[in-house]
Structure formats: structure tokens, C-alpha cells
Amino acid sequence: MSKTHKQTETDTQLSASIMKHRLKGIMILDLAGKIKVVNEAFSKITGYSDEEVLGKMPTFLYSGRQGEHFYKKMWHQLSVDGEWQGEIWNRRKNGTIYPEWISISGIPSEAGEIIHFVAIFSDITERKLSEERLVYLAHHDILTDLPNHRLLKERLIQSIKQAERKQQKLAILSIDLDHFKEVNEAFGRTVGDELLITIASRLKSTVRDSDTISRLSGDTFAILLAESSEIEHTATIAQKILHLLSTPITLDGHRPIIITGSIGVSLYPEDGTDSKSLFTHAEQAMTRVKNQGRNGYKFYSEEIGARSLERIELKMAIRRALERDEFELYYQPKLDLKTGEVTCLESLIRWRHPKKGLILPAAFIPMAEETNLIIPIGEWGLRVACEQSRRWRDKGLPPLRIAVNFSARQFQQENLVENVCTVLQETNLEPAALELEITESIAMDQVDKGIKTMNKLNALGVRLAIDDFGIGYSSLGYLRQFPVHTLKVDQSFVKNLPHNKDDAAITAAIIAMGHNLNLEVIAEGVETKSELTFLQAHDCDGVQGFYLSQPLPAEQLETFLKRGTYKNLLKK
């Protein structure tokens, strides 16, 4: 029998044998790696008919999940051992990717040489789905579909590693539903389960996608707040949860159910640096809440809890102060050292608290900055100052400039120039009557954007002043680019004049530099005659401080201007 005839007979036998396999896909390849034969199961699994694949390399099945290195390693093992098996992700004709378990073996000739390779594979999609489902169930609560204690612990361990690496904080909240047993007894376990599902849904709405909510046991939940940099944020979340829990829940056929919760909070790294201590301390804090009457939250650290509560109360009080019009503007005059006249009035905010009396800005402006409440506060201050300036002008008082301080957040607003323009138009105040003060550090934050904003304000006709000059980090090169009119020497340099030689030298240098740049120079915080004398001797243009006048309410400032006693200061 000829060699060709024998080969044909072999191919026929191969084809006949593989047709018997209906569940597993089979393809036979020659030594060049081209497909010679496939069975019906191959077509059923891959979607390709035998006419479409015969004579081709099986690369059209590649999904891209395994790289070139994977296949090189597979073929190397085949060449050495004559067989290989493992899991591969392939692509069907319709484009879907699926997992298969495949065994590849060499088929020897009568002489013992490998002449074909046979690949037998099965679609293991269902098995993979079952495995994934089992893994999912092992990590989730069946009733609420929330992560269970096991998954929460795994995520906490990973979050601790990340927090340590990035120098961040995180928090664990242990939540126990108050008197939940009574709900089960009164309405039955079915209603109790529905209630738990509803509570789980409510809890999800309180946190970010990066956080984890877990059901630990019957009526106990926990929350991992990852990357929680602010204690106040954690406290706010706890308050929000308490509010959502206490909101009545109406289930089918039952009257509204009201339930409360007890929450304990532990923080990384303050209360622990491992998962066990953080869980334990959160539970201990929660137990303290239950022992003290339930329906509340506590931090494991009493000191941190008190401090966060104080800050939250301050934030809420600031918001109420805006709504109730508790803020006031005081005005401090600036004196021209050459003419002896008041040329400008700086508006300074005060808070008339109904219980604590007058509160200075240092006690509340930082919190307003953090919470973005500085934006509405700043807009209120700008409008009130311009309105007051208009009223004084209408009364016949000298047309003094009004100076308004701008915070970093205000200065970064995209619509800042439009807002200023609108206020000026609505208060009928010319732009030159308004001076906006920004600190040196604000001017240097996003310099290019800041210069564009300053140029727009300058084009509008508004005057600009750099406040607290000397304590920031601006360079002379940048200062020359700023379209400003005034430099204000920070009071930290003024208060030790003329006795502190360093402060004296710095102040004199700032005055000289300002004049070289054709800028007006004003010294802040002038409180003594000796300070005033030094500033006069070094040609400072103006002063502001208690030696001239402390900040005054509008009515008292009006009286101050009418009396004109400040004109005698330079004669003393």
C-alpha cells in the first residue's frame, strides 16, 4: 500500500473516531499547526463550521486574554512532553469570550513520530459561573446581598495597607439596630427580614462606591469608610445614618415602623492599626452608646468625638447664621500719611451670635473655607460693603474706597469677575470705589489663572491690593506681573518696630520695593506712635491699625469720620 493511501486511510479513521464525541469539541492539527479536522461539537461551541476553519491556524479563536508568552510556553511543553492541558479563554464567532478546559496531545505515527496534534476541549462557562457564585456567596450576606464579615475584613486589611502607604485615615462604623428583637416578635421574622433589606438599601445611599457596607449578623451592620481624611466627614455619615434609620419604614400591610440605631466609630491610625483592634474598638464605642440610652453615635476616643461634634455644630451654626442674617460688617479706616486723610475703609466680617455674642472671623472663617460656605458669605460681604459705601456717598460723606477681602475659594471662582460687575451695577457704585484684597499666597496659587483674573478685574476698573505681604512666597518676578495697586505690609513685621532690626530692615525693604514698582504701600497693625514714626520716616504711604481706629460698626464709623479727630494723629 502506498504512503499516500495509508495517510488518506489514517485521516479517514481520525475523522470517523472524532465524530463520535458530541459533548466535547475536538480539532486535529498538523505539525504546522493548521486545522485538519473538527467535529460537530467544535462548531456548536465556537460557532464556526468546518468549512470555515479547515486549513487555517486556530489563531482566529484567540481572545487576547492570554499573551504571546502564554502560547510559546504551551507549545514548548507540547514539544517536550507531547501533551498540555489547562484553562484557556477563547472567542466565539459571534465575538463572545468564553472559558474552556482543553487537553492537547501528540498523535504518533507507526514509527513513533508525532504527526498530528489533537485538542479536546469543553466549554466550562457554567462551571465558572457556579464557582464565581459560590465565591460570591462565601463573601456576601444572602438576605441583604451586602458584603459579609469575611469580605469586610479582607477589604479592611487592604485599606489599612493603602492608608499606611498614602498616610491617610479610615474609619470603621459598628451599627446595631435598637430593639430589633421586639420588631421580630411583634411582626414576625418575614417582616423583620423585609425591614433589614430596606435598611441595607438606605445604608447604601449614605456612602461612596469606594466604601463598604457589611451585614455582620442578625441586626448588626458595619461600614468601612476608606480614604476618610476628615473626622467631620465620618461624624456627618454617622448622623446621616441615624436620621435615615429613624425615618419611618412602611412595609406592605403594616403600620409604619420606626427603628433607631447605636453607632460606634473607630479610626485608623488613632484607635488601632490592625483590623482586629479597629473592629473591637468600634464595637466598644457602640456598646457605650447602647449603655447610655441608644440612638446615637460615639467615637472610641472621647476627645476626638467631642472635637468632631464641636466642629459639626460650628458648621451648622455658620449655615444658620447665613440664613438668619447674623453676620455684620465692621469697617477699619486707612490713613494717608501725606495728607492725614482717611482714604479707604476695609470691611471686616463679624458674627453676632445669639448666645456667644460677637465672634471674630478667626473663629469661623477657616471652617467656612473648608465647607465652601465662604462662597455665599463672601458674596454677602461684597454686596453689603458696596451697599454701605453707596449709602455713605448719598449722605454726603467723602467718597472713600471700600476694601473687601477675598478668600482663596472666592478668587478661584470661574464667574468671579461677572459677580463683581453685577454687584457694582446693582449698587450703583463705580469700580474705582472698590478695592479687593487678596493674600500673597492666594495670588501665587495657580499663578497664570490668577493673573488672568486680576487683569480682568483691573480692566473693569477695580483696585487690587496684596494683603499680608512679606509672609508668603511670591517672587519679585511674579509681583511685577500682578496688576495690583497696593501692597499691605503684614502686621507681624510692624508690631516690633523700630526695636527689632530684622523687622525694621524687612519693612523698609518692602516699602522701597513697592515704590520702585509704583505701588502704594500700606502698613497693617499699627498700634503705637513709635511704629507710626518709623513708617513716616521711611515714606510709607499709609497705615491701618488700632492707633488710628479699631474696626467699627457702620454707624460708629460714620461718627468717627464726621468728628475728624484722626487728623491730629500726625501732629502729635
JOSUL-V814338 format. One record per residue. RES is the residue in one letter. SS is DSSP state (~ for helix, > for strand, _ for the rest). PHI is phi in whole degrees, -180 to 180 (* if undefined). OMEGA is omega in degrees with one decimal (NA if undefined). Layout:
RES/SS/PHI/OMEGA, RES/SS/PHI/OMEGA
This chain:
M/_/*/-176.3, S/_/-72/179.7, K/~/-63/-179.5, T/~/-65/-179.7, H/~/-64/178.5, K/~/-61/-178.8, Q/~/-64/179.6, T/~/-63/179.7, E/~/-64/179.2, T/~/-64/180.0, D/~/-61/-179.5, T/~/-65/178.9, Q/~/-63/178.1, L/~/-61/-178.6, S/~/-59/-178.0, A/~/-65/-176.5, S/~/-70/-176.0, I/~/-76/178.8, M/_/-64/-178.3, K/_/-70/-176.5, H/_/-87/-175.6, R/_/-103/-177.7, L/_/-95/-177.6, K/_/-107/177.2, G/>/-76/-179.3, I/>/-135/170.1, M/>/-138/179.1, I/>/-113/-177.9, L/>/-119/174.2, D/>/-84/-176.1, L/_/-66/177.3, A/_/-82/178.2, G/_/89/179.7, K/>/-93/-176.2, I/>/-75/178.3, K/>/-103/-176.3, V/>/-146/170.4, V/>/-134/178.5, N/_/-104/-177.1, E/~/-65/179.8, A/~/-65/175.9, F/~/-58/-178.4, S/~/-66/-179.2, K/~/-65/-177.9, I/~/-77/-173.6, T/~/-90/-177.3, G/_/91/-179.7, Y/_/-97/173.9, S/_/-81/-179.0, D/~/-66/178.4, E/~/-62/-176.6, E/~/-80/-171.8, V/~/-116/-175.7, L/_/-62/-180.0, G/_/85/-179.2, K/_/-105/170.3, M/>/-74/-177.0, P/~/-79/-178.2, T/~/-66/179.0, F/~/-67/177.8, L/~/-86/-174.1, Y/>/-62/-179.3, S/_/-92/-175.9, G/_/95/179.9, R/_/-73/175.9, Q/_/-104/-178.4, G/_/-83/-178.7, E/~/-61/-179.2, H/~/-62/-179.7, F/~/-60/-176.2, Y/~/-72/176.1, K/~/-62/179.7, K/~/-65/-179.9, M/~/-64/-178.7, W/~/-68/176.0, H/~/-64/179.0, Q/~/-66/177.8, L/~/-62/-178.8, S/~/-70/-178.2, V/~/-88/-173.6, D/~/-98/-178.3, G/_/83/178.5, E/>/-158/177.8, W/>/-157/173.9, Q/>/-145/-179.4, G/>/170/-178.8, E/>/-97/178.9, I/>/-133/173.2, W/>/-102/-179.8, N/>/-115/-177.7, R/>/-116/176.8, R/_/-76/179.0, K/_/-63/-179.3, N/_/-81/176.2, G/_/97/-179.1, T/_/-74/179.9, I/>/-101/-176.4, Y/>/-141/177.4, P/>/-91/175.9, E/>/-140/172.7, W/>/-101/-171.7, I/>/-129/174.4, S/>/-121/-179.5, I/>/-120/-179.7, S/>/-134/176.3, G/>/-82/177.2, I/>/-109/-176.7, P/>/-85/173.5, S/_/-84/177.6, E/_/-62/-179.9, A/_/-84/178.0, G/_/92/178.9, E/_/-91/178.6, I/>/-69/-179.9, I/>/-119/177.3, H/>/-146/169.0, F/>/-122/176.7, V/>/-115/179.1, A/>/-114/179.7, I/>/-115/-174.6, F/>/-140/176.9, S/>/-136/177.2, D/>/-75/-177.1, I/_/-108/-179.3, T/~/-56/-177.8, E/~/-62/179.1, R/~/-64/178.8, K/~/-64/178.2, L/~/-63/178.6, S/~/-65/178.0, E/~/-63/179.3, E/~/-63/178.9, R/~/-65/178.1, L/~/-64/177.8, V/~/-63/179.4, Y/~/-61/-179.0, L/~/-64/179.5, A/~/-71/-176.3, H/~/-118/-177.4, H/>/-134/176.6, D/_/-80/-174.5, I/_/-65/-175.3, L/_/-70/-172.2, T/_/-98/-177.1, D/_/66/176.9, L/_/-86/171.8, P/>/-55/178.1, N/_/-93/-176.5, H/~/-61/-178.3, R/~/-62/-179.4, L/~/-69/177.9, L/~/-60/-179.9, K/~/-62/179.2, E/~/-60/-179.0, R/~/-69/178.6, L/~/-65/179.6, I/~/-60/178.6, Q/~/-66/-179.8, S/~/-66/177.5, I/~/-63/178.6, K/~/-61/-179.6, Q/~/-68/179.9, A/~/-63/178.4, E/~/-66/-178.4, R/~/-69/-176.3, K/~/-97/-179.0, Q/_/57/-179.4, Q/_/-113/175.5, K/_/-106/169.0, L/>/-150/-176.2, A/>/-138/172.3, I/>/-117/176.0, L/>/-110/175.7, S/>/-100/-172.7, I/>/-119/177.0, D/>/-119/179.9, L/>/-76/-177.4, D/_/-77/173.7, H/_/58/-179.7, F/~/-67/178.8, K/~/-58/179.8, E/~/-67/176.8, V/~/-65/178.2, N/~/-60/-178.5, E/~/-68/-176.3, A/~/-81/-173.2, F/~/-114/-179.1, G/_/99/-175.1, R/~/-67/-179.1, T/~/-62/177.5, V/~/-65/177.8, G/~/-59/178.1, D/~/-65/178.1, E/~/-62/178.9, L/~/-65/178.4, L/~/-63/178.7, I/~/-64/179.0, T/~/-65/179.3, I/~/-64/178.3, A/~/-59/178.6, S/~/-64/178.5, R/~/-66/179.8, L/~/-62/-180.0, K/~/-60/-176.5, S/_/-76/-175.3, T/_/-95/-172.2, V/_/-127/179.4, R/_/-88/178.5, D/_/-63/-178.8, S/_/-77/179.1, D/_/-91/-178.6, T/>/-128/173.1, I/>/-106/-175.6, S/>/-133/169.2, R/>/-100/-174.9, L/>/-87/-179.3, S/>/-158/-174.5, G/_/-40/-176.1, D/_/-121/-178.2, T/>/-119/178.1, F/>/-121/174.5, A/>/-146/178.5, I/>/-131/172.5, L/>/-102/175.4, L/>/-97/-179.3, A/_/-79/177.9, E/_/55/178.6, S/_/-89/-173.5, S/_/-83/-175.8, E/_/-116/176.5, I/~/-62/-178.6, E/~/-63/177.5, H/~/-63/178.7, T/~/-63/179.4, A/~/-64/178.3, T/~/-63/177.5, I/~/-62/179.4, A/~/-61/178.8, Q/~/-64/179.9, K/~/-64/178.6, I/~/-64/179.3, L/~/-59/179.6, H/~/-66/-179.4, L/~/-66/179.5, L/~/-65/-175.7, S/~/-80/176.4, T/_/-73/-176.4, P/_/-53/178.0, I/>/-114/180.0, T/_/-106/177.4, L/_/-107/-174.7, D/_/-52/174.1, G/_/77/-178.1, H/_/-130/176.3, R/_/-70/-179.0, P/_/-55/179.4, I/>/-109/177.1, I/_/-111/179.7, I/_/-133/179.4, T/_/-119/-178.3, G/>/-140/174.4, S/>/-116/-172.5, I/>/-123/173.4, G/>/-113/-174.7, V/>/-126/170.6, S/>/-122/-175.1, L/>/-121/169.9, Y/>/-98/4.3, P/_/-98/-173.5, E/_/-59/-173.6, D/_/-106/179.5, G/_/158/-179.6, T/_/-119/175.4, D/_/-137/-173.8, S/~/-62/-176.7, K/~/-62/-177.6, S/~/-68/179.6, L/~/-68/176.5, F/~/-62/-177.4, T/~/-61/-177.3, H/~/-70/175.2, A/~/-65/178.5, E/~/-67/178.1, Q/~/-65/177.5, A/~/-66/177.9, M/~/-65/177.9, T/~/-63/177.2, R/~/-63/178.0, V/~/-63/-178.3, K/~/-65/180.0, N/~/-69/-177.3, Q/_/-104/171.9, G/_/116/177.9, R/_/68/176.6, N/_/53/178.8, G/>/-170/176.6, Y/>/-139/176.7, K/>/-144/170.2, F/>/-83/176.6, Y/_/-59/175.6, S/_/-87/-179.5, E/~/-62/-178.7, E/~/-66/178.8, I/~/-65/179.5, G/~/-60/-179.6, A/~/-65/-178.3, R/~/-68/180.0, S/~/-68/178.3, L/~/-63/179.0, E/~/-62/-179.6, R/~/-69/178.4, I/~/-65/178.3, E/~/-63/178.2, L/~/-65/179.7, K/~/-61/179.2, M/~/-66/-179.4, A/~/-67/177.5, I/~/-63/179.2, R/~/-62/178.3, R/~/-65/-179.5, A/~/-61/176.7, L/~/-64/-178.0, E/~/-67/-174.7, R/_/-99/177.1, D/_/58/-179.1, E/_/-91/179.9, F/>/-84/178.2, E/>/-134/173.1, L/>/-109/170.5, Y/>/-108/-175.0, Y/>/-132/178.2, Q/>/-117/-176.5, P/>/-77/173.0, K/>/-114/-174.7, L/>/-105/174.8, D/>/-78/-175.6, L/_/-74/178.7, K/_/-91/-177.3, T/_/-101/-176.4, G/_/76/-179.1, E/_/-104/172.2, V/>/-77/-176.8, T/>/-112/-173.8, C/>/-153/177.5, L/>/-125/177.0, E/>/-89/178.7, S/>/-85/-177.5, L/>/-131/-174.3, I/>/-80/173.0, R/>/-136/179.5, W/>/-115/177.9, R/>/-90/-176.6, H/>/-75/-176.7, P/_/-62/-179.0, K/_/-113/-174.6, K/_/-95/179.2, G/>/79/-174.9, L/>/-78/-179.0, I/>/-114/-179.7, L/>/-78/-173.5, P/~/-61/-179.0, A/~/-60/-176.8, A/~/-85/-176.1, F/_/-136/-178.3, I/~/-64/177.5, P/~/-56/178.1, M/~/-67/177.7, A/~/-62/176.8, E/~/-64/-177.3, E/~/-63/-172.2, T/~/-99/-178.6, N/_/70/174.7, L/~/-68/178.3, I/~/-63/-179.4, I/~/-65/177.6, P/~/-66/177.6, I/~/-65/179.6, G/~/-64/178.8, E/~/-65/176.7, W/~/-62/-177.8, G/~/-63/179.0, L/~/-63/-178.0, R/~/-66/-178.0, V/~/-64/179.5, A/~/-64/179.0, C/~/-68/177.5, E/~/-63/-179.7, Q/~/-67/177.5, S/~/-61/178.3, R/~/-63/-179.5, R/~/-64/179.6, W/~/-63/179.0, R/~/-64/178.9, D/~/-65/178.2, K/_/-82/179.7, G/_/94/176.6, L/_/-71/-179.7, P/_/-55/-178.2, P/_/-75/-177.8, L/_/-83/172.9, R/>/-67/174.6, I/>/-114/-178.2, A/>/-105/-178.8, V/>/-126/178.1, N/>/-81/176.6, F/_/-111/177.3, S/_/-83/179.4, A/~/-61/-178.3, R/~/-66/177.1, Q/~/-62/-175.1, F/~/-67/-179.0, Q/_/-88/-179.9, Q/_/-64/-179.5, E/_/-67/-176.6, N/_/-100/-176.1, L/~/-58/-176.1, V/~/-63/178.7, E/~/-63/179.1, N/~/-63/179.5, V/~/-62/-179.7, C/~/-61/-179.9, T/~/-63/-179.9, V/~/-63/179.3, L/~/-62/-180.0, Q/~/-67/-176.0, E/~/-72/177.7, T/_/-99/178.1, N/_/56/-179.4, L/_/-116/-179.7, E/_/-70/-176.9, P/~/-55/-177.7, A/~/-65/179.4, A/~/-83/-177.8, L/>/-114/174.6, E/>/-122/179.4, L/>/-105/-178.7, E/>/-106/173.7, I/>/-127/-178.7, T/>/-76/178.7, E/~/-59/-178.7, S/~/-67/177.6, I/~/-65/-179.4, A/~/-61/-176.7, M/~/-87/179.1, D/_/-82/-175.4, Q/_/54/-170.8, V/~/-54/-175.8, D/~/-60/178.8, K/~/-66/-179.9, G/~/-63/179.6, I/~/-65/177.7, K/~/-62/179.6, T/~/-65/179.8, M/~/-64/178.3, N/~/-63/178.6, K/~/-66/178.8, L/~/-66/178.7, N/~/-64/178.2, A/~/-65/178.0, L/~/-70/-179.6, G/_/107/179.3, V/_/-80/176.4, R/>/-82/-179.4, L/>/-126/179.5, A/>/-131/172.9, I/>/-94/-176.6, D/>/-90/176.2, D/>/55/-175.3, F/>/-68/177.4, G/_/111/-178.9, I/_/-104/-179.8, G/_/-93/-174.8, Y/_/-138/179.7, S/_/-75/178.0, S/_/-98/179.0, L/~/-61/179.8, G/~/-61/178.1, Y/~/-70/-177.7, L/~/-58/179.2, R/~/-68/-179.5, Q/~/-85/-178.0, F/_/-73/178.9, P/_/-80/-177.2, V/_/-105/-177.2, H/_/-112/-171.1, T/>/-137/168.3, L/>/-110/177.0, K/>/-112/-178.9, V/>/-69/-177.7, D/_/-62/-175.2, Q/~/-65/178.9, S/~/-64/176.3, F/~/-86/-173.8, V/~/-79/-169.5, K/_/-66/-178.8, N/_/-107/179.2, L/_/-78/-4.4, P/_/-96/-169.3, H/_/-72/-179.3, N/_/-83/-174.4, K/~/-65/-179.8, D/~/-65/179.7, D/~/-64/178.6, A/~/-63/-179.7, A/~/-66/-179.9, I/~/-64/-179.2, T/~/-62/179.0, A/~/-62/-179.6, A/~/-67/179.4, I/~/-65/179.2, I/~/-61/-179.8, A/~/-63/179.9, M/~/-65/179.0, G/~/-60/-179.7, H/~/-66/177.2, N/~/-64/178.1, L/_/-96/179.6, N/_/61/179.4, L/_/-108/171.5, E/>/-75/-179.7, V/>/-121/179.6, I/>/-117/176.8, A/>/-98/179.7, E/_/-95/171.1, G/_/70/179.2, V/_/-76/-175.4, E/_/-125/-176.6, T/_/-132/177.6, K/~/-63/-177.7, S/~/-66/176.8, E/~/-64/179.9, L/~/-60/-178.5, T/~/-61/178.4, F/~/-59/-177.3, L/~/-65/176.7, Q/~/-63/-177.2, A/~/-64/-178.7, H/_/-105/173.2, D/_/62/173.1, C/_/-64/-174.1, D/_/-76/-176.7, G/>/-159/-179.3, V/>/-137/177.8, Q/_/-149/179.4, G/_/158/-174.8, F/_/-66/178.6, Y/_/-63/176.2, L/_/-88/178.8, S/_/-174/170.5, Q/_/-77/176.3, P/_/-60/-174.9, L/>/-127/172.0, P/>/-63/-174.2, A/~/-54/-177.2, E/~/-65/179.6, Q/~/-69/178.3, L/~/-66/177.9, E/~/-62/177.4, T/~/-63/178.6, F/~/-58/-178.8, L/~/-69/-178.4, K/~/-69/-179.8, R/~/-70/176.1, G/_/69/-179.0, T/~/-65/180.0, Y/~/-63/-178.1, K/~/-66/-178.9, N/~/-85/-175.4, L/~/-61/-177.0, L/~/-78/-179.2, K/~/-92/-176.0, K/_/-67/NA
